[in-house]
Amino acid sequence: MKRTRRTARDFVIWAVATGGLVALVLGWGIIGGILLAFALYQLVLVSKRDGGLFVDQRAADRPGKPTVG
């Protein structure tokens, strides 16, 4: 399940980054900038302890466990 989640996360990040680049090329600067900023933000989260989209939050929901890593 984690592998599928990682694959989906990576696909979404690269699709958003590609969409942002296409939007910039087509002259839609604001939308392209927002999409690229989101993709960059997700890549930064991924580089820090495998975060980002589709993170399994079940471990954080257990009593006695911190919700922030």
PQR file of N, CA, C, O and H, with PARSE charges and radii, in Angstrom:
ATOM      1  N   MET A   1       0.824  -1.198   0.000 -0.4000 1.5000
ATOM      2  CA  MET A   1       0.000   0.000   0.000 -0.0000 2.0000
ATOM      3  C   MET A   1       0.869   1.263   0.000  0.5500 1.7000
ATOM      4  O   MET A   1       0.552   2.245  -0.671 -0.5500 1.4000
ATOM      5  N   LYS A   2       1.961   1.222   0.757 -0.4000 1.5000
ATOM      6  CA  LYS A   2       2.830   2.403   0.804 -0.0000 2.0000
ATOM      7  C   LYS A   2       3.456   2.680  -0.556  0.5500 1.7000
ATOM      8  O   LYS A   2       3.619   3.836  -0.948 -0.5500 1.4000
ATOM      9  H   LYS A   2       2.218   0.424   1.302  0.4000 1.0000
ATOM     10  N   ARG A   3       3.806   1.615  -1.274 -0.4000 1.5000
ATOM     11  CA  ARG A   3       4.413   1.801  -2.592 -0.0000 2.0000
ATOM     12  C   ARG A   3       3.419   2.443  -3.552  0.5500 1.7000
ATOM     13  O   ARG A   3       3.788   3.331  -4.321 -0.5500 1.4000
ATOM     14  H   ARG A   3       3.673   0.677  -0.956  0.4000 1.0000
ATOM     15  N   THR A   4       2.177   2.008  -3.516 -0.4000 1.5000
ATOM     16  CA  THR A   4       1.137   2.593  -4.360 -0.0000 2.0000
ATOM     17  C   THR A   4       0.915   4.052  -3.998  0.5500 1.7000
ATOM     18  O   THR A   4       0.753   4.901  -4.875 -0.5500 1.4000
ATOM     19  H   THR A   4       1.878   1.287  -2.891  0.4000 1.0000
ATOM     20  N   ARG A   5       0.910   4.337  -2.710 -0.4000 1.5000
ATOM     21  CA  ARG A   5       0.724   5.712  -2.248 -0.0000 2.0000
ATOM     22  C   ARG A   5       1.877   6.602  -2.713  0.5500 1.7000
ATOM     23  O   ARG A   5       1.656   7.734  -3.144 -0.5500 1.4000
ATOM     24  H   ARG A   5       1.042   3.648  -1.998  0.4000 1.0000
ATOM     25  N   ARG A   6       3.106   6.087  -2.626 -0.4000 1.5000
ATOM     26  CA  ARG A   6       4.271   6.855  -3.087 -0.0000 2.0000
ATOM     27  C   ARG A   6       4.222   7.097  -4.589  0.5500 1.7000
ATOM     28  O   ARG A   6       4.534   8.192  -5.057 -0.5500 1.4000
ATOM     29  H   ARG A   6       3.285   5.167  -2.277  0.4000 1.0000
ATOM     30  N   THR A   7       3.832   6.077  -5.341 -0.4000 1.5000
ATOM     31  CA  THR A   7       3.740   6.220  -6.794 -0.0000 2.0000
ATOM     32  C   THR A   7       2.685   7.252  -7.164  0.5500 1.7000
ATOM     33  O   THR A   7       2.913   8.088  -8.037 -0.5500 1.4000
ATOM     34  H   THR A   7       3.578   5.188  -4.961  0.4000 1.0000
ATOM     35  N   ALA A   8       1.537   7.198  -6.509 -0.4000 1.5000
ATOM     36  CA  ALA A   8       0.477   8.177  -6.777 -0.0000 2.0000
ATOM     37  C   ALA A   8       0.932   9.577  -6.403  0.5500 1.7000
ATOM     38  O   ALA A   8       0.671  10.533  -7.133 -0.5500 1.4000
ATOM     39  H   ALA A   8       1.352   6.518  -5.799  0.4000 1.0000
ATOM     40  N   ARG A   9       1.608   9.703  -5.277 -0.4000 1.5000
ATOM     41  CA  ARG A   9       2.105  11.004  -4.840 -0.0000 2.0000
ATOM     42  C   ARG A   9       3.097  11.576  -5.846  0.5500 1.7000
ATOM     43  O   ARG A   9       3.012  12.746  -6.218 -0.5500 1.4000
ATOM     44  H   ARG A   9       1.820   8.926  -4.684  0.4000 1.0000
ATOM     45  N   ASP A  10       4.032  10.747  -6.279 -0.4000 1.5000
ATOM     46  CA  ASP A  10       5.030  11.215  -7.244 -0.0000 2.0000
ATOM     47  C   ASP A  10       4.385  11.604  -8.566  0.5500 1.7000
ATOM     48  O   ASP A  10       4.772  12.599  -9.178 -0.5500 1.4000
ATOM     49  H   ASP A  10       4.101   9.796  -5.977  0.4000 1.0000
ATOM     50  N   PHE A  11       3.402  10.821  -9.008 -0.4000 1.5000
ATOM     51  CA  PHE A  11       2.708  11.143 -10.254 -0.0000 2.0000
ATOM     52  C   PHE A  11       1.992  12.486 -10.148  0.5500 1.7000
ATOM     53  O   PHE A  11       2.060  13.303 -11.067 -0.5500 1.4000
ATOM     54  H   PHE A  11       3.088  10.013  -8.510  0.4000 1.0000
ATOM     55  N   VAL A  12       1.313  12.712  -9.042 -0.4000 1.5000
ATOM     56  CA  VAL A  12       0.587  13.977  -8.856 -0.0000 2.0000
ATOM     57  C   VAL A  12       1.564  15.151  -8.828  0.5500 1.7000
ATOM     58  O   VAL A  12       1.302  16.187  -9.439 -0.5500 1.4000
ATOM     59  H   VAL A  12       1.257  12.048  -8.296  0.4000 1.0000
ATOM     60  N   ILE A  13       2.676  14.998  -8.130 -0.4000 1.5000
ATOM     61  CA  ILE A  13       3.656  16.089  -8.050 -0.0000 2.0000
ATOM     62  C   ILE A  13       4.189  16.429  -9.433  0.5500 1.7000
ATOM     63  O   ILE A  13       4.244  17.601  -9.805 -0.5500 1.4000
ATOM     64  H   ILE A  13       2.889  14.157  -7.634  0.4000 1.0000
ATOM     65  N   TRP A  14       4.582  15.414 -10.199 -0.4000 1.5000
ATOM     66  CA  TRP A  14       5.144  15.692 -11.524 -0.0000 2.0000
ATOM     67  C   TRP A  14       4.083  16.188 -12.496  0.5500 1.7000
ATOM     68  O   TRP A  14       4.389  16.997 -13.372 -0.5500 1.4000
ATOM     69  H   TRP A  14       4.537  14.462  -9.897  0.4000 1.0000
ATOM     70  N   ALA A  15       2.839  15.723 -12.364 -0.4000 1.5000
ATOM     71  CA  ALA A  15       1.765  16.228 -13.222 -0.0000 2.0000
ATOM     72  C   ALA A  15       1.490  17.705 -12.930  0.5500 1.7000
ATOM     73  O   ALA A  15       1.278  18.494 -13.852 -0.5500 1.4000
ATOM     74  H   ALA A  15       2.590  15.065 -11.653  0.4000 1.0000
ATOM     75  N   VAL A  16       1.493  18.072 -11.658 -0.4000 1.5000
ATOM     76  CA  VAL A  16       1.273  19.474 -11.287 -0.0000 2.0000
ATOM     77  C   VAL A  16       2.435  20.340 -11.762  0.5500 1.7000
ATOM     78  O   VAL A  16       2.225  21.448 -12.255 -0.5500 1.4000
ATOM     79  H   VAL A  16       1.665  17.432 -10.910  0.4000 1.0000
ATOM     80  N   ALA A  17       3.661  19.838 -11.615 -0.4000 1.5000
ATOM     81  CA  ALA A  17       4.827  20.599 -12.082 -0.0000 2.0000
ATOM     82  C   ALA A  17       4.772  20.791 -13.595  0.5500 1.7000
ATOM     83  O   ALA A  17       5.055  21.881 -14.094 -0.5500 1.4000
ATOM     84  H   ALA A  17       3.832  18.938 -11.215  0.4000 1.0000
ATOM     85  N   THR A  18       4.411  19.744 -14.321 -0.4000 1.5000
ATOM     86  CA  THR A  18       4.290  19.846 -15.778 -0.0000 2.0000
ATOM     87  C   THR A  18       3.178  20.812 -16.157  0.5500 1.7000
ATOM     88  O   THR A  18       3.339  21.621 -17.072 -0.5500 1.4000
ATOM     89  H   THR A  18       4.181  18.859 -13.916  0.4000 1.0000
ATOM     90  N   GLY A  19       2.054  20.732 -15.460 -0.4000 1.5000
ATOM     91  CA  GLY A  19       0.960  21.669 -15.710 -0.0000 2.0000
ATOM     92  C   GLY A  19       1.368  23.106 -15.443  0.5500 1.7000
ATOM     93  O   GLY A  19       0.966  24.015 -16.168 -0.5500 1.4000
ATOM     94  H   GLY A  19       1.923  20.075 -14.717  0.4000 1.0000
ATOM     95  N   GLY A  20       2.159  23.309 -14.414 -0.4000 1.5000
ATOM     96  CA  GLY A  20       2.648  24.655 -14.112 -0.0000 2.0000
ATOM     97  C   GLY A  20       3.552  25.191 -15.200  0.5500 1.7000
ATOM     98  O   GLY A  20       3.451  26.358 -15.581 -0.5500 1.4000
ATOM     99  H   GLY A  20       2.485  22.570 -13.825  0.4000 1.0000
ATOM    100  N   LEU A  21       4.437  24.345 -15.703 -0.4000 1.5000
ATOM    101  CA  LEU A  21       5.320  24.772 -16.794 -0.0000 2.0000
ATOM    102  C   LEU A  21       4.532  25.076 -18.063  0.5500 1.7000
ATOM    103  O   LEU A  21       4.806  26.063 -18.745 -0.5500 1.4000
ATOM    104  H   LEU A  21       4.519  23.397 -15.394  0.4000 1.0000
ATOM    105  N   VAL A  22       3.559  24.236 -18.378 -0.4000 1.5000
ATOM    106  CA  VAL A  22       2.721  24.471 -19.561 -0.0000 2.0000
ATOM    107  C   VAL A  22       1.948  25.772 -19.400  0.5500 1.7000
ATOM    108  O   VAL A  22       1.838  26.552 -20.345 -0.5500 1.4000
ATOM    109  H   VAL A  22       3.336  23.434 -17.824  0.4000 1.0000
ATOM    110  N   ALA A  23       1.417  26.008 -18.213 -0.4000 1.5000
ATOM    111  CA  ALA A  23       0.671  27.247 -17.970 -0.0000 2.0000
ATOM    112  C   ALA A  23       1.571  28.466 -18.146  0.5500 1.7000
ATOM    113  O   ALA A  23       1.144  29.476 -18.704 -0.5500 1.4000
ATOM    114  H   ALA A  23       1.507  25.374 -17.444  0.4000 1.0000
ATOM    115  N   LEU A  24       2.801  28.379 -17.679 -0.4000 1.5000
ATOM    116  CA  LEU A  24       3.729  29.500 -17.857 -0.0000 2.0000
ATOM    117  C   LEU A  24       4.037  29.734 -19.334  0.5500 1.7000
ATOM    118  O   LEU A  24       4.101  30.879 -19.783 -0.5500 1.4000
ATOM    119  H   LEU A  24       3.148  27.558 -17.226  0.4000 1.0000
ATOM    120  N   VAL A  25       4.226  28.657 -20.084 -0.4000 1.5000
ATOM    121  CA  VAL A  25       4.512  28.784 -21.516 -0.0000 2.0000
ATOM    122  C   VAL A  25       3.323  29.401 -22.250  0.5500 1.7000
ATOM    123  O   VAL A  25       3.505  30.186 -23.180 -0.5500 1.4000
ATOM    124  H   VAL A  25       4.174  27.728 -19.719  0.4000 1.0000
ATOM    125  N   LEU A  26       2.117  29.049 -21.835 -0.4000 1.5000
ATOM    126  CA  LEU A  26       0.916  29.574 -22.486 -0.0000 2.0000
ATOM    127  C   LEU A  26       0.572  30.988 -22.036  0.5500 1.7000
ATOM    128  O   LEU A  26      -0.369  31.591 -22.551 -0.5500 1.4000
ATOM    129  H   LEU A  26       1.970  28.411 -21.079  0.4000 1.0000
ATOM    130  N   GLY A  27       1.325  31.519 -21.084 -0.4000 1.5000
ATOM    131  CA  GLY A  27       1.100  32.889 -20.653 -0.0000 2.0000
ATOM    132  C   GLY A  27       0.194  33.038 -19.447  0.5500 1.7000
ATOM    133  O   GLY A  27      -0.196  34.154 -19.103 -0.5500 1.4000
ATOM    134  H   GLY A  27       2.090  31.029 -20.666  0.4000 1.0000
ATOM    135  N   TRP A  28      -0.144  31.945 -18.803 -0.4000 1.5000
ATOM    136  CA  TRP A  28      -0.978  31.995 -17.600 -0.0000 2.0000
ATOM    137  C   TRP A  28      -0.048  32.021 -16.390  0.5500 1.7000
ATOM    138  O   TRP A  28       0.128  31.013 -15.706 -0.5500 1.4000
ATOM    139  H   TRP A  28       0.173  31.038 -19.082  0.4000 1.0000
ATOM    140  N   GLY A  29       0.539  33.177 -16.140 -0.4000 1.5000
ATOM    141  CA  GLY A  29       1.591  33.299 -15.139 -0.0000 2.0000
ATOM    142  C   GLY A  29       1.160  32.995 -13.726  0.5500 1.7000
ATOM    143  O   GLY A  29       1.880  32.318 -12.992 -0.5500 1.4000
ATOM    144  H   GLY A  29       0.395  33.996 -16.696  0.4000 1.0000
ATOM    145  N   ILE A  30      -0.005  33.485 -13.328 -0.4000 1.5000
ATOM    146  CA  ILE A  30      -0.444  33.295 -11.938 -0.0000 2.0000
ATOM    147  C   ILE A  30      -0.738  31.823 -11.666  0.5500 1.7000
ATOM    148  O   ILE A  30      -0.281  31.267 -10.667 -0.5500 1.4000
ATOM    149  H   ILE A  30      -0.590  34.035 -13.924  0.4000 1.0000
ATOM    150  N   ILE A  31      -1.495  31.200 -12.553 -0.4000 1.5000
ATOM    151  CA  ILE A  31      -1.836  29.786 -12.369 -0.0000 2.0000
ATOM    152  C   ILE A  31      -0.576  28.927 -12.431  0.5500 1.7000
ATOM    153  O   ILE A  31      -0.393  28.023 -11.615 -0.5500 1.4000
ATOM    154  H   ILE A  31      -1.865  31.651 -13.364  0.4000 1.0000
ATOM    155  N   GLY A  32       0.287  29.213 -13.400 -0.4000 1.5000
ATOM    156  CA  GLY A  32       1.533  28.462 -13.516 -0.0000 2.0000
ATOM    157  C   GLY A  32       2.412  28.609 -12.292  0.5500 1.7000
ATOM    158  O   GLY A  32       3.015  27.640 -11.831 -0.5500 1.4000
ATOM    159  H   GLY A  32       0.138  29.947 -14.063  0.4000 1.0000
ATOM    160  N   GLY A  33       2.486  29.822 -11.764 -0.4000 1.5000
ATOM    161  CA  GLY A  33       3.280  30.059 -10.563 -0.0000 2.0000
ATOM    162  C   GLY A  33       2.742  29.316  -9.358  0.5500 1.7000
ATOM    163  O   GLY A  33       3.504  28.763  -8.565 -0.5500 1.4000
ATOM    164  H   GLY A  33       1.996  30.610 -12.138  0.4000 1.0000
ATOM    165  N   ILE A  34       1.419  29.306  -9.222 -0.4000 1.5000
ATOM    166  CA  ILE A  34       0.800  28.595  -8.098 -0.0000 2.0000
ATOM    167  C   ILE A  34       1.057  27.095  -8.208  0.5500 1.7000
ATOM    168  O   ILE A  34       1.404  26.446  -7.222 -0.5500 1.4000
ATOM    169  H   ILE A  34       0.800  29.756  -9.866  0.4000 1.0000
ATOM    170  N   LEU A  35       0.885  26.549  -9.408 -0.4000 1.5000
ATOM    171  CA  LEU A  35       1.112  25.113  -9.595 -0.0000 2.0000
ATOM    172  C   LEU A  35       2.569  24.736  -9.337  0.5500 1.7000
ATOM    173  O   LEU A  35       2.851  23.730  -8.687 -0.5500 1.4000
ATOM    174  H   LEU A  35       0.603  27.076 -10.210  0.4000 1.0000
ATOM    175  N   LEU A  36       3.481  25.543  -9.846 -0.4000 1.5000
ATOM    176  CA  LEU A  36       4.903  25.248  -9.610 -0.0000 2.0000
ATOM    177  C   LEU A  36       5.274  25.391  -8.136  0.5500 1.7000
ATOM    178  O   LEU A  36       6.070  24.609  -7.618 -0.5500 1.4000
ATOM    179  H   LEU A  36       3.252  26.360 -10.374  0.4000 1.0000
ATOM    180  N   ALA A  37       4.704  26.384  -7.464 -0.4000 1.5000
ATOM    181  CA  ALA A  37       4.976  26.557  -6.031 -0.0000 2.0000
ATOM    182  C   ALA A  37       4.464  25.353  -5.240  0.5500 1.7000
ATOM    183  O   ALA A  37       5.134  24.882  -4.321 -0.5500 1.4000
ATOM    184  H   ALA A  37       4.057  27.020  -7.885  0.4000 1.0000
ATOM    185  N   PHE A  38       3.271  24.855  -5.596 -0.4000 1.5000
ATOM    186  CA  PHE A  38       2.719  23.684  -4.914 -0.0000 2.0000
ATOM    187  C   PHE A  38       3.598  22.456  -5.152  0.5500 1.7000
ATOM    188  O   PHE A  38       3.883  21.702  -4.222 -0.5500 1.4000
ATOM    189  H   PHE A  38       2.726  25.239  -6.342  0.4000 1.0000
ATOM    190  N   ALA A  39       4.023  22.259  -6.395 -0.4000 1.5000
ATOM    191  CA  ALA A  39       4.877  21.109  -6.710 -0.0000 2.0000
ATOM    192  C   ALA A  39       6.204  21.202  -5.960  0.5500 1.7000
ATOM    193  O   ALA A  39       6.685  20.203  -5.426 -0.5500 1.4000
ATOM    194  H   ALA A  39       3.791  22.871  -7.151  0.4000 1.0000
ATOM    195  N   LEU A  40       6.788  22.377  -5.918 -0.4000 1.5000
ATOM    196  CA  LEU A  40       8.048  22.563  -5.199 -0.0000 2.0000
ATOM    197  C   LEU A  40       7.865  22.318  -3.700  0.5500 1.7000
ATOM    198  O   LEU A  40       8.712  21.695  -3.060 -0.5500 1.4000
ATOM    199  H   LEU A  40       6.397  23.188  -6.352  0.4000 1.0000
ATOM    200  N   TYR A  41       6.756  22.810  -3.147 -0.4000 1.5000
ATOM    201  CA  TYR A  41       6.455  22.598  -1.730 -0.0000 2.0000
ATOM    202  C   TYR A  41       6.325  21.099  -1.428  0.5500 1.7000
ATOM    203  O   TYR A  41       6.846  20.619  -0.421 -0.5500 1.4000
ATOM    204  H   TYR A  41       6.069  23.317  -3.668  0.4000 1.0000
ATOM    205  N   GLN A  42       5.634  20.369  -2.297 -0.4000 1.5000
ATOM    206  CA  GLN A  42       5.475  18.932  -2.087 -0.0000 2.0000
ATOM    207  C   GLN A  42       6.812  18.202  -2.209  0.5500 1.7000
ATOM    208  O   GLN A  42       7.073  17.259  -1.462 -0.5500 1.4000
ATOM    209  H   GLN A  42       5.210  20.759  -3.115  0.4000 1.0000
ATOM    210  N   LEU A  43       7.658  18.633  -3.142 -0.4000 1.5000
ATOM    211  CA  LEU A  43       8.976  18.009  -3.272 -0.0000 2.0000
ATOM    212  C   LEU A  43       9.824  18.245  -2.028  0.5500 1.7000
ATOM    213  O   LEU A  43      10.579  17.365  -1.615 -0.5500 1.4000
ATOM    214  H   LEU A  43       7.446  19.399  -3.749  0.4000 1.0000
ATOM    215  N   VAL A  44       9.704  19.426  -1.430 -0.4000 1.5000
ATOM    216  CA  VAL A  44      10.431  19.703  -0.188 -0.0000 2.0000
ATOM    217  C   VAL A  44       9.911  18.808   0.929  0.5500 1.7000
ATOM    218  O   VAL A  44      10.700  18.268   1.705 -0.5500 1.4000
ATOM    219  H   VAL A  44       9.091  20.141  -1.766  0.4000 1.0000
ATOM    220  N   LEU A  45       8.587  18.644   1.022 -0.4000 1.5000
ATOM    221  CA  LEU A  45       8.024  17.761   2.048 -0.0000 2.0000
ATOM    222  C   LEU A  45       8.465  16.318   1.841  0.5500 1.7000
ATOM    223  O   LEU A  45       8.752  15.609   2.806 -0.5500 1.4000
ATOM    224  H   LEU A  45       7.946  19.082   0.392  0.4000 1.0000
ATOM    225  N   VAL A  46       8.519  15.884   0.590 -0.4000 1.5000
ATOM    226  CA  VAL A  46       8.945  14.517   0.292 -0.0000 2.0000
ATOM    227  C   VAL A  46      10.395  14.312   0.707  0.5500 1.7000
ATOM    228  O   VAL A  46      10.753  13.247   1.211 -0.5500 1.4000
ATOM    229  H   VAL A  46       8.286  16.460  -0.194  0.4000 1.0000
ATOM    230  N   SER A  47      11.219  15.308   0.502 -0.4000 1.5000
ATOM    231  CA  SER A  47      12.637  15.166   0.842 -0.0000 2.0000
ATOM    232  C   SER A  47      12.868  15.111   2.349  0.5500 1.7000
ATOM    233  O   SER A  47      13.925  14.668   2.799 -0.5500 1.4000
ATOM    234  H   SER A  47      10.929  16.173   0.093  0.4000 1.0000
ATOM    235  N   LYS A  48      11.897  15.554   3.121 -0.4000 1.5000
ATOM    236  CA  LYS A  48      12.001  15.509   4.580 -0.0000 2.0000
ATOM    237  C   LYS A  48      11.175  14.341   5.111  0.5500 1.7000
ATOM    238  O   LYS A  48       9.974  14.483   5.339 -0.5500 1.4000
ATOM    239  H   LYS A  48      11.039  15.914   2.756  0.4000 1.0000
ATOM    240  N   ARG A  49      11.791  13.223   5.302 -0.4000 1.5000
ATOM    241  CA  ARG A  49      11.161  12.055   5.928 -0.0000 2.0000
ATOM    242  C   ARG A  49       9.918  11.556   5.218  0.5500 1.7000
ATOM    243  O   ARG A  49       8.942  11.197   5.877 -0.5500 1.4000
ATOM    244  H   ARG A  49      12.767  13.107   5.116  0.4000 1.0000
ATOM    245  N   ASP A  50       9.925  11.523   3.923 -0.4000 1.5000
ATOM    246  CA  ASP A  50       8.868  10.877   3.148 -0.0000 2.0000
ATOM    247  C   ASP A  50       7.486  11.460   3.433  0.5500 1.7000
ATOM    248  O   ASP A  50       6.524  10.715   3.625 -0.5500 1.4000
ATOM    249  H   ASP A  50      10.718  11.815   3.388  0.4000 1.0000
ATOM    250  N   GLY A  51       7.385  12.774   3.461 -0.4000 1.5000
ATOM    251  CA  GLY A  51       6.094  13.427   3.679 -0.0000 2.0000
ATOM    252  C   GLY A  51       5.400  13.707   2.366  0.5500 1.7000
ATOM    253  O   GLY A  51       5.602  12.991   1.385 -0.5500 1.4000
ATOM    254  H   GLY A  51       8.166  13.379   3.305  0.4000 1.0000
ATOM    255  N   GLY A  52       4.591  14.735   2.343 -0.4000 1.5000
ATOM    256  CA  GLY A  52       3.899  15.118   1.124 -0.0000 2.0000
ATOM    257  C   GLY A  52       2.487  14.580   1.066  0.5500 1.7000
ATOM    258  O   GLY A  52       1.889  14.246   2.089 -0.5500 1.4000
ATOM    259  H   GLY A  52       4.427  15.316   3.140  0.4000 1.0000
ATOM    260  N   LEU A  53       1.968  14.501  -0.134 -0.4000 1.5000
ATOM    261  CA  LEU A  53       0.606  14.030  -0.344 -0.0000 2.0000
ATOM    262  C   LEU A  53       0.460  12.569   0.050  0.5500 1.7000
ATOM    263  O   LEU A  53       1.427  11.809   0.011 -0.5500 1.4000
ATOM    264  H   LEU A  53       2.454  14.773  -0.965  0.4000 1.0000
ATOM    265  N   PHE A  54      -0.737  12.183   0.426 -0.4000 1.5000
ATOM    266  CA  PHE A  54      -1.097  10.793   0.713 -0.0000 2.0000
ATOM    267  C   PHE A  54      -0.251  10.184   1.823  0.5500 1.7000
ATOM    268  O   PHE A  54       0.114   9.010   1.749 -0.5500 1.4000
ATOM    269  H   PHE A  54      -1.522  12.801   0.458  0.4000 1.0000
ATOM    270  N   VAL A  55       0.062  10.963   2.845 -0.4000 1.5000
ATOM    271  CA  VAL A  55       0.841  10.450   3.969 -0.0000 2.0000
ATOM    272  C   VAL A  55      -0.083   9.640   4.865  0.5500 1.7000
ATOM    273  O   VAL A  55      -1.212  10.050   5.137 -0.5500 1.4000
ATOM    274  H   VAL A  55      -0.234  11.916   2.905  0.4000 1.0000
ATOM    275  N   ASP A  56       0.394   8.499   5.319 -0.4000 1.5000
ATOM    276  CA  ASP A  56      -0.383   7.652   6.217 -0.0000 2.0000
ATOM    277  C   ASP A  56      -0.406   8.297   7.596  0.5500 1.7000
ATOM    278  O   ASP A  56       0.631   8.384   8.254 -0.5500 1.4000
ATOM    279  H   ASP A  56       1.311   8.166   5.098  0.4000 1.0000
ATOM    280  N   GLN A  57      -1.569   8.747   8.039 -0.4000 1.5000
ATOM    281  CA  GLN A  57      -1.690   9.445   9.316 -0.0000 2.0000
ATOM    282  C   GLN A  57      -2.125   8.525  10.455  0.5500 1.7000
ATOM    283  O   GLN A  57      -2.307   8.987  11.581 -0.5500 1.4000
ATOM    284  H   GLN A  57      -2.411   8.676   7.505  0.4000 1.0000
ATOM    285  N   ARG A  58      -2.292   7.236  10.182 -0.4000 1.5000
ATOM    286  CA  ARG A  58      -2.788   6.342  11.226 -0.0000 2.0000
ATOM    287  C   ARG A  58      -1.860   6.274  12.434  0.5500 1.7000
ATOM    288  O   ARG A  58      -2.334   6.168  13.565 -0.5500 1.4000
ATOM    289  H   ARG A  58      -2.144   6.860   9.268  0.4000 1.0000
ATOM    290  N   ALA A  59      -0.567   6.333  12.221 -0.4000 1.5000
ATOM    291  CA  ALA A  59       0.363   6.280  13.356 -0.0000 2.0000
ATOM    292  C   ALA A  59       0.199   7.500  14.251  0.5500 1.7000
ATOM    293  O   ALA A  59       0.381   7.404  15.465 -0.5500 1.4000
ATOM    294  H   ALA A  59      -0.182   6.419  11.302  0.4000 1.0000
ATOM    295  N   ALA A  60      -0.139   8.633  13.675 -0.4000 1.5000
ATOM    296  CA  ALA A  60      -0.312   9.853  14.463 -0.0000 2.0000
ATOM    297  C   ALA A  60      -1.634   9.864  15.215  0.5500 1.7000
ATOM    298  O   ALA A  60      -1.800  10.633  16.162 -0.5500 1.4000
ATOM    299  H   ALA A  60      -0.287   8.711  12.689  0.4000 1.0000
ATOM    300  N   ASP A  61      -2.577   9.018  14.805 -0.4000 1.5000
ATOM    301  CA  ASP A  61      -3.884   8.990  15.462 -0.0000 2.0000
ATOM    302  C   ASP A  61      -3.906   8.110  16.703  0.5500 1.7000
ATOM    303  O   ASP A  61      -4.899   8.107  17.432 -0.5500 1.4000
ATOM    304  H   ASP A  61      -2.442   8.394  14.036  0.4000 1.0000
ATOM    305  N   ARG A  62      -2.847   7.372  16.958 -0.4000 1.5000
ATOM    306  CA  ARG A  62      -2.817   6.522  18.141 -0.0000 2.0000
ATOM    307  C   ARG A  62      -2.608   7.357  19.395  0.5500 1.7000
ATOM    308  O   ARG A  62      -1.857   8.332  19.364 -0.5500 1.4000
ATOM    309  H   ARG A  62      -2.042   7.375  16.366  0.4000 1.0000
ATOM    310  N   PRO A  63      -3.255   6.997  20.493 -0.5600 1.5000
ATOM    311  CA  PRO A  63      -3.065   7.744  21.740  0.2800 2.0000
ATOM    312  C   PRO A  63      -1.608   7.690  22.197  0.5500 1.7000
ATOM    313  O   PRO A  63      -0.948   6.654  22.112 -0.5500 1.4000
ATOM    314  N   GLY A  64      -1.131   8.820  22.679 -0.4000 1.5000
ATOM    315  CA  GLY A  64       0.223   8.893  23.192 -0.0000 2.0000
ATOM    316  C   GLY A  64       1.276   9.184  22.146  0.5500 1.7000
ATOM    317  O   GLY A  64       2.452   9.339  22.474 -0.5500 1.4000
ATOM    318  H   GLY A  64      -1.667   9.661  22.749  0.4000 1.0000
ATOM    319  N   LYS A  65       0.866   9.260  20.887 -0.4000 1.5000
ATOM    320  CA  LYS A  65       1.818   9.541  19.813 -0.0000 2.0000
ATOM    321  C   LYS A  65       1.677  11.002  19.399  0.5500 1.7000
ATOM    322  O   LYS A  65       0.562  11.514  19.303 -0.5500 1.4000
ATOM    323  H   LYS A  65      -0.089   9.134  20.621  0.4000 1.0000
ATOM    324  N   PRO A  66       2.782  11.668  19.156 -0.5600 1.5000
ATOM    325  CA  PRO A  66       2.691  13.062  18.699  0.2800 2.0000
ATOM    326  C   PRO A  66       2.140  13.138  17.275  0.5500 1.7000
ATOM    327  O   PRO A  66       2.373  12.243  16.463 -0.5500 1.4000
ATOM    328  N   THR A  67       1.412  14.210  16.981 -0.4000 1.5000
ATOM    329  CA  THR A  67       0.849  14.360  15.644 -0.0000 2.0000
ATOM    330  C   THR A  67       1.818  15.052  14.705  0.5500 1.7000
ATOM    331  O   THR A  67       1.621  15.030  13.490 -0.5500 1.4000
ATOM    332  H   THR A  67       1.224  14.938  17.640  0.4000 1.0000
ATOM    333  N   VAL A  68       2.861  15.666  15.244 -0.4000 1.5000
ATOM    334  CA  VAL A  68       3.853  16.336  14.412 -0.0000 2.0000
ATOM    335  C   VAL A  68       5.167  15.593  14.568  0.5500 1.7000
ATOM    336  O   VAL A  68       5.606  15.311  15.683 -0.5500 1.4000
ATOM    337  H   VAL A  68       3.021  15.684  16.231  0.4000 1.0000
ATOM    338  N   GLY A  69       5.799  15.274  13.428 -0.4000 1.5000
ATOM    339  CA  GLY A  69       7.018  14.464  13.450 -0.0000 2.0000
ATOM    340  C   GLY A  69       8.229  15.161  13.887  0.5500 1.7000
ATOM    341  O   GLY A  69       9.303  14.560  13.937 -0.5500 1.4000
ATOM    342  H   GLY A  69       5.443  15.502  12.522  0.4000 1.0000
TER
END
